[in-house]
């Protein structure tokens, strides 16, 4: 077995061990981010567009440089959600209570141009 393949397998096994902790941290971060995303503010827009991008990056593209405008705590929470979503078992909106309704509201707030096309 090549060193590259061996390293990849080791990394994958390590990721599987860490997965429960990554999901827990990601869900907690997601539940902190959702209320921010629903606020009519610059940070709310950035977080809302980030969450929409995870939901459907093709319809809701997200400019990663928008993360630079977030407070460090919010930025770190976005990274935790992104790490959780690296190998998703569920869609991001399915990880929060009333997720479908919340994501609909995010679309109306932060992507009205996409909503008009539908």
The 8 nearest C-alpha neighbors of each residue, nearest first, counted from 0:
[[1, 5, 4, 2, 3, 6, 8, 7],
 [2, 0, 4, 3, 5, 6, 7, 8],
 [1, 3, 5, 4, 6, 0, 7, 8],
 [4, 2, 6, 1, 5, 7, 0, 8],
 [5, 3, 7, 1, 6, 2, 8, 0],
 [4, 6, 2, 8, 7, 3, 9, 1],
 [5, 7, 9, 3, 4, 8, 2, 10],
 [8, 6, 4, 10, 5, 9, 11, 3],
 [9, 7, 11, 5, 10, 6, 4, 12],
 [8, 10, 6, 12, 7, 11, 5, 13],
 [9, 11, 7, 13, 8, 12, 6, 14],
 [12, 10, 14, 8, 13, 9, 7, 15],
 [13, 11, 15, 9, 14, 10, 8, 16],
 [14, 12, 10, 16, 15, 11, 9, 17],
 [13, 15, 11, 17, 12, 16, 18, 10],
 [16, 14, 18, 12, 13, 17, 11, 19],
 [17, 15, 13, 14, 18, 12, 19, 20],
 [16, 18, 14, 15, 20, 19, 21, 13],
 [17, 19, 21, 15, 20, 16, 14, 22],
 [20, 18, 22, 21, 17, 23, 16, 15],
 [19, 21, 23, 22, 18, 17, 24, 25],
 [22, 20, 18, 24, 19, 83, 23, 25],
 [23, 21, 25, 83, 19, 20, 24, 26],
 [22, 24, 20, 26, 25, 21, 19, 27],
 [23, 25, 27, 21, 22, 26, 20, 28],
 [26, 24, 80, 79, 22, 28, 83, 23],
 [25, 27, 29, 23, 28, 24, 22, 30],
 [26, 28, 24, 30, 25, 29, 23, 31],
 [29, 27, 76, 25, 31, 26, 30, 24],
 [30, 28, 26, 32, 31, 27, 25, 80],
 [29, 31, 27, 28, 32, 33, 26, 95],
 [30, 32, 28, 29, 33, 34, 27, 35],
 [33, 31, 29, 35, 30, 34, 36, 28],
 [32, 34, 36, 35, 30, 31, 29, 37],
 [35, 33, 37, 36, 32, 31, 38, 30],
 [36, 34, 43, 32, 38, 33, 37, 46],
 [37, 35, 43, 47, 33, 46, 34, 38],
 [36, 38, 34, 35, 43, 33, 39, 105],
 [39, 37, 43, 35, 36, 40, 34, 44],
 [38, 40, 43, 37, 44, 41, 36, 108],
 [41, 39, 43, 42, 38, 44, 36, 35],
 [40, 42, 44, 43, 45, 39, 68, 69],
 [41, 43, 45, 44, 40, 69, 46, 68],
 [44, 42, 36, 40, 35, 38, 46, 41],
 [43, 45, 47, 41, 42, 46, 48, 40],
 [46, 44, 42, 48, 47, 43, 65, 49],
 [45, 47, 49, 36, 43, 48, 44, 42],
 [48, 46, 36, 44, 50, 49, 45, 43],
 [47, 49, 51, 45, 50, 46, 44, 52],
 [50, 48, 46, 52, 47, 51, 61, 45],
 [51, 49, 53, 47, 52, 48, 46, 54],
 [50, 52, 54, 48, 53, 49, 59, 55],
 [53, 51, 56, 59, 49, 55, 54, 50],
 [54, 52, 50, 51, 55, 56, 49, 91],
 [53, 55, 51, 52, 91, 50, 56, 90],
 [56, 54, 52, 57, 53, 58, 59, 51],
 [57, 55, 52, 60, 59, 58, 53, 54],
 [56, 58, 55, 59, 60, 52, 54, 61],
 [57, 59, 56, 55, 60, 113, 52, 51],
 [58, 60, 56, 52, 57, 51, 55, 61],
 [61, 59, 56, 52, 57, 58, 62, 55],
 [62, 60, 52, 49, 63, 48, 59, 56],
 [61, 63, 64, 65, 60, 66, 49, 48],
 [62, 64, 65, 66, 61, 67, 49, 45],
 [63, 65, 66, 62, 67, 68, 61, 45],
 [66, 64, 63, 67, 68, 62, 45, 69],
 [65, 67, 64, 68, 69, 63, 74, 45],
 [68, 66, 65, 69, 64, 74, 63, 70],
 [69, 67, 66, 65, 70, 42, 45, 64],
 [70, 68, 66, 67, 74, 42, 73, 71],
 [69, 71, 73, 72, 74, 68, 42, 67],
 [70, 72, 74, 73, 75, 69, 76, 67],
 [73, 71, 75, 74, 70, 76, 69, 77],
 [74, 72, 76, 75, 70, 71, 69, 77],
 [73, 75, 71, 77, 76, 72, 69, 70],
 [76, 74, 78, 72, 77, 73, 71, 79],
 [75, 77, 28, 73, 79, 78, 74, 72],
 [78, 76, 74, 80, 75, 79, 81, 73],
 [77, 79, 81, 75, 76, 80, 82, 74],
 [80, 78, 25, 76, 82, 81, 77, 83],
 [81, 79, 25, 83, 77, 78, 82, 29],
 [80, 82, 78, 84, 79, 83, 77, 85],
 [83, 81, 79, 85, 84, 80, 78, 21],
 [84, 82, 80, 22, 25, 81, 21, 85],
 [83, 85, 87, 81, 82, 86, 80, 91],
 [86, 84, 82, 83, 87, 81, 80, 88],
 [87, 85, 84, 88, 83, 82, 89, 18],
 [88, 86, 84, 89, 85, 90, 83, 91],
 [87, 89, 86, 90, 84, 91, 83, 85],
 [90, 88, 87, 93, 91, 94, 92, 84],
 [89, 91, 93, 92, 87, 54, 88, 94],
 [90, 92, 93, 94, 54, 89, 53, 84],
 [93, 91, 98, 94, 90, 95, 99, 102],
 [94, 92, 90, 91, 95, 98, 89, 99],
 [93, 95, 92, 91, 26, 96, 89, 98],
 [96, 94, 98, 93, 92, 97, 30, 29],
 [95, 97, 98, 94, 93, 92, 99, 101],
 [98, 96, 100, 99, 101, 95, 93, 92],
 [99, 97, 92, 101, 95, 96, 100, 93],
 [98, 100, 102, 101, 97, 92, 103, 93],
 [101, 99, 103, 98, 102, 97, 104, 105],
 [100, 102, 98, 104, 103, 99, 97, 105],
 [103, 101, 105, 99, 104, 100, 98, 106],
 [104, 102, 100, 106, 101, 105, 99, 107],
 [103, 105, 101, 107, 102, 106, 108, 100],
 [106, 104, 102, 108, 103, 107, 109, 47],
 [107, 105, 110, 103, 104, 109, 108, 102],
 [106, 108, 111, 104, 105, 110, 109, 103],
 [109, 107, 105, 106, 110, 104, 111, 37],
 [108, 110, 106, 105, 107, 111, 44, 48],
 [109, 111, 106, 112, 113, 107, 108, 114],
 [112, 110, 114, 107, 113, 109, 115, 106],
 [111, 113, 115, 110, 114, 116, 109, 107],
 [114, 112, 116, 111, 115, 110, 117, 58],
 [113, 115, 111, 117, 116, 112, 110, 107],
 [116, 114, 112, 113, 117, 111, 110, 107],
 [115, 117, 113, 114, 112, 111, 110, 58],
 [116, 114, 115, 113, 112, 111, 58, 106]]
